[in-house]
């Protein structure tokens, strides 16, 4: 079953326990950090966590505070991962042995989670987080050691792949109507960002195309020509890029629509959106076409998937 985003918040907790509980949750869900507040009011912070395969995604909102990951903590709780922080609201600083970096909204920071650092948010923050195993990052990018943190723009005037990655993480972790994220698309976008000008063009084009497909899944008129135009290549070249991956653009779009539909059905309650509405949400105009395609892909009816999810949730709640 596709996991739904889970939320933890210090709001409403005893004032003198908030920092300790915040540290404990993040140590389990992301990475261990020591936290301290900058003002007398108690810490108000909320995090939405979502595992996507080997990747962990999060959205964090909080009042002013500082977090630190020092050498002692790294020895005690090694993360063996790299982390991307996408700043949405509030200026931040990042201090490491290499110096101090100022991070403003619209920028992302890529760093090794097991190199000591301190981050501060003097006016509070809202940010997105992506954590992935260091070994997987190495295999994807060929980067064996992330000695220096990277800062990239992901605003509309910045890096198109960084912007696409930020949008994917944002949609997956939003509090209202989150959309399931595609692990492979996320991994390819990270690979392209880390490689920079050395990125394989076919991988870059495929990642951009998959990101465009994610943005427009609900559009029943989505076509290979429109996707190619959106990322600035020819439809013929786009077809070659997907063929090298063993599929075609229409096949990939269909598979992704069905995968998202199944994830949405697994998350919904008995009183939630209907199956027909879910089908329309991922670009199907015909309920019958959706039903046939769903059975062909999964060997199950959409109604069976939804019923099993409802039974599983009821069992967990009892």
C-alpha positions in Angstrom: 0.0 0.0 0.0 1.3 3.5 -0.9 1.9 5.4 2.4 0.1 8.6 3.0 2.0 11.6 4.5 2.1 11.6 8.3 2.3 14.7 10.4 4.0 15.5 13.8 3.7 18.8 15.5 4.9 20.4 18.8 1.8 22.6 18.9 -0.3 21.7 21.9 2.5 19.7 23.6 3.8 20.7 27.0 6.1 23.7 26.6 9.1 22.1 28.4 8.9 18.9 26.3 8.6 20.4 22.8 12.2 20.6 21.9 13.0 17.1 23.2 10.0 15.5 21.4 10.9 17.4 18.2 14.4 16.2 18.3 13.3 12.6 18.9 10.8 12.6 16.1 13.3 14.0 13.5 16.0 11.5 14.7 13.7 8.7 13.8 12.0 10.1 10.6 14.9 12.1 9.1 18.2 12.8 10.8 19.3 13.4 14.3 19.6 17.2 15.1 20.1 19.2 18.3 17.6 22.0 18.5 17.4 25.2 20.4 15.0 28.1 20.3 15.9 31.8 19.7 13.1 33.4 21.6 11.2 32.8 24.8 8.0 31.4 23.3 8.2 27.6 23.1 9.0 26.0 19.7 6.1 25.6 17.4 7.1 23.3 14.6 5.2 20.9 12.3 6.7 18.3 9.9 4.9 16.2 7.3 6.9 13.0 6.5 6.5 10.7 3.5 8.7 7.7 2.6 9.0 7.1 -1.1 10.9 3.9 -1.6 14.4 4.5 -0.4 13.8 8.3 -0.2 12.4 10.3 2.7 10.5 13.5 1.9 9.3 16.1 4.4 7.7 19.6 4.7 8.8 21.5 7.8 7.2 24.7 9.2 8.5 26.3 12.4 9.1 29.4 14.5 12.7 30.8 14.9 15.2 28.2 16.0 18.7 26.7 15.3 19.5 23.1 14.6 23.0 21.5 14.9 24.5 18.2 13.8 27.9 18.0 15.4 30.6 15.3 15.3 29.4 13.6 18.5 25.9 13.2 17.2 27.2 12.0 13.8 29.2 9.3 15.6 26.2 8.3 17.8 23.6 8.4 15.0 25.3 8.2 11.5 22.8 8.9 8.7 24.8 7.6 5.7 22.7 10.0 3.5 22.7 13.2 1.6 20.0 15.8 2.2 18.4 18.5 0.0 16.7 21.4 1.8 14.4 23.6 -0.3 13.8 27.0 1.3 10.2 28.2 0.8 9.8 30.9 3.5 12.4 32.6 5.7 16.1 33.3 5.2 18.4 30.8 6.7 22.1 30.3 7.3 24.2 27.1 6.9 27.4 26.9 8.9 30.0 24.2 8.3 33.8 23.9 8.4 33.8 25.4 4.9 32.3 28.7 6.1 28.8 30.2 6.2 26.2 30.2 3.5 23.1 32.4 3.4 20.1 30.5 1.9 17.1 32.5 0.8 13.7 31.4 -0.3 13.8 29.9 -3.8 17.2 28.2 -3.2 18.0 24.6 -2.3 21.0 23.3 -0.3 22.5 19.8 -1.1 24.8 18.5 1.6 26.2 15.4 3.2 24.2 14.7 6.4 27.3 13.2 8.1 29.5 16.3 7.8 29.0 18.6 10.9 26.8 21.6 10.3 24.5 24.2 11.9 21.4 25.7 10.4 19.5 28.7 11.7 16.2 30.3 11.0 16.0 33.7 12.7 12.5 34.5 11.4 11.1 31.0 11.2 10.9 28.7 8.2 8.9 26.7 5.7 11.0 24.2 3.8 10.9 20.9 1.9 13.4 18.1 2.6 14.6 15.2 0.6 16.9 12.6 2.1 18.4 9.7 0.2 21.1 7.0 1.0 24.6 8.1 0.3 25.3 4.9 -1.5 22.4 5.4 -3.9 23.4 9.0 -4.5 26.9 7.8 -5.3 25.6 5.1 -7.7 23.3 7.7 -9.4 25.8 10.5 -9.8 29.3 9.0 -9.6 30.0 11.6 -6.9 31.9 9.6 -4.3 32.4 12.4 -1.7 30.2 15.5 -1.3 32.9 17.6 0.3 31.3 20.9 -0.4 27.6 21.8 0.0 25.8 22.9 -3.2 23.4 25.8 -3.5 21.0 26.0 -6.5 18.0 28.2 -7.4 14.7 26.4 -7.9 12.6 29.5 -8.5 11.1 29.9 -11.9 14.0 32.0 -13.0 16.4 29.3 -11.9 17.3 25.7 -12.7 14.4 23.9 -14.6 15.3 20.5 -13.0 15.6 22.0 -9.5 12.2 23.6 -10.0 10.7 20.4 -11.1 12.1 18.5 -8.1 10.8 21.1 -5.7 7.3 20.9 -7.3 7.3 17.1 -7.0 8.3 17.2 -3.3 5.8 20.0 -2.6 2.9 18.2 -4.2 3.7 15.0 -2.3 3.9 16.6 1.1 1.2 19.2 1.0 -1.4 19.0 3.8 -4.4 19.2 1.4 -4.8 16.7 -1.5 -1.2 15.4 -1.7 -0.2 13.6 -4.9 1.9 10.4 -4.8 5.5 11.0 -5.9 7.4 8.9 -8.4 10.7 7.6 -6.9 12.4 7.2 -10.3 11.7 10.7 -11.4 13.0 12.1 -8.1 16.2 10.0 -8.4 16.8 11.1 -12.0 16.3 14.8 -11.1 18.7 14.5 -8.2 21.3 12.9 -10.5 20.9 15.7 -13.1 21.3 18.4 -10.4 24.4 16.8 -8.8 26.1 16.3 -12.2 25.4 19.8 -13.4 26.9 20.5 -16.9 28.2 16.9 -16.9 24.7 15.4 -16.8 23.8 12.9 -19.4 21.4 14.7 -21.8 19.1 11.7 -22.3 18.7 11.4 -18.6 18.1 15.1 -18.3 15.5 15.0 -21.0 13.8 12.0 -19.6 13.7 13.5 -16.1 12.3 16.8 -17.5 9.7 14.9 -19.5 8.6 12.8 -16.5 8.3 15.9 -14.4 6.1 17.5 -17.1 3.9 14.4 -17.1 3.5 14.5 -13.4 2.3 18.1 -13.6 -0.3 17.3 -16.3 -1.5 13.8 -15.5 -5.1 15.2 -15.1 -5.1 16.6 -18.6 -6.7 14.0 -20.8 -5.3 15.6 -24.0 -1.7 15.2 -22.9 0.4 14.0 -25.8 4.0 13.2 -26.6 4.1 16.3 -28.8 3.0 18.6 -26.0 5.5 17.0 -23.6 8.3 17.4 -26.1 7.4 21.0 -26.7 7.3 21.8 -23.0 10.9 20.6 -22.5 12.3 22.0 -25.7 13.0 18.9 -27.8 11.4 17.2 -30.8 8.7 14.5 -30.3 10.9 12.1 -32.3 13.9 12.6 -29.9 11.5 12.3 -26.9 10.3 8.9 -28.3 13.9 7.8 -28.6 14.7 8.8 -25.0 11.8 6.7 -23.7 12.5 3.8 -26.1 16.0 3.6 -24.6 14.3 3.0 -21.3 12.2 0.2 -22.7 8.9 2.0 -23.1 7.0 4.6 -25.1 5.6 7.9 -24.0 2.0 6.8 -24.2 2.8 3.6 -22.3 4.6 5.5 -19.6 1.8 8.1 -19.2 -0.8 5.3 -18.9 1.3 3.4 -16.3 1.9 6.5 -14.3 -1.8 7.4 -14.3 -2.8 4.0 -13.1 -0.1 3.9 -10.4 -1.2 7.3 -9.1 -4.9 6.2 -9.2 -4.1 3.1 -7.2 -2.2 5.1 -4.6 -5.0 7.6 -4.3 -7.6 4.8 -3.9 -5.5 3.1 -1.2 -5.4 6.4 0.8 -9.1 7.3 0.6 -11.8 6.6 3.2 -15.2 5.1 2.6 -16.7 8.6 2.5 -14.0 10.0 0.2 -13.8 10.6 -3.5 -15.5 8.1 -5.8 -13.6 5.8 -8.1 -15.0 7.7 -11.1 -13.7 11.0 -9.7 -10.3 9.5 -9.0 -10.2 8.3 -12.6 -10.9 11.8 -13.9 -8.2 13.2 -11.6 -5.6 11.2 -13.4 -6.8 12.0 -16.9 -9.4 9.3 -17.8 -12.5 10.6 -19.4 -14.2 7.2 -19.6 -14.8 5.2 -16.4 -15.0 2.0 -18.5 -11.6 2.6 -20.0 -10.2 3.3 -16.6 -11.7 0.0 -15.2 -10.3 -2.1 -18.0 -6.9 -0.5 -17.9 -6.7 -0.9 -14.1 -7.5 -4.6 -14.2 -5.0 -5.1 -17.1 -2.2 -3.5 -15.0 -2.9 -4.8 -11.6 -5.1 -7.9 -12.0 -7.5 -6.3 -9.5 -10.5 -4.1 -9.9 -10.3 -0.6 -8.5 -13.2 -1.2 -6.2 -11.3 -4.2 -4.7 -8.2 -2.1 -4.0 -10.3 0.5 -2.3 -12.3 -2.0 -0.3 -9.1 -3.7 0.9 -7.6 -0.4 1.9 -10.7 0.5 3.9 -10.7 -2.8 5.7 -7.0 -2.4 6.5 -7.5 1.1 7.9 -10.4 -0.1 10.0 -8.3 -3.0 11.4 -5.5 -0.6 12.3 -8.0 1.7 14.1 -9.6 -1.0 16.1 
